């Protein structure tokens, strides 16, 4: 805290208390509340359907025919090991490295498909954060972070006009 009792600008930006971010979250939340059930289902399918995988020896292995480089869109990719249980890839076109979860809600998330699906159902029903946390058996802080990630992705999809 700074001398006048408020947060320093670094701390406010670091912990997501930036006024612009709060306004964007409110706009996204308002739009989601006014969304029809059909549109909500379509948005959920777009968010969760971004990864098409099969289970193989307790590893999540994407179908390589569905994988393209998220940076350049090339299909010239090769498998490049694992990061935990997630397959990594190397693009021969732009020489970037990525995984099957890059640019999805599953990126840098320990939550699996079922947890994200239950969480999104709670969000579309307009449940409070504590109710969501109790329902999916996660902490309130985890649900808050999941909500922030969901709002960012939903905002991108909504502004792109895909919903």
MOMOGI-V478528 format. One record per run of one state. SS is the DSSP state (a for helix, b for strand, c for the rest). FROM is the first residue (numbers start at 1). TO is the last residue. If there is no record, write none. Layout:
<<SS:FROM:TO> <SS:FROM:TO>>
//
This chain:
<<c:1:8> <a:9:14> <c:15:18> <a:19:34> <c:35:36> <a:37:48> <c:49:52> <b:53:56> <c:57:58> <b:59:62> <c:63:63> <a:64:66> <c:67:76> <b:77:83> <c:84:85> <b:86:91> <c:92:96> <b:97:99> <c:100:112> <a:113:125> <c:126:128> <a:129:136> <c:137:139> <a:140:160> <c:161:163>>
//
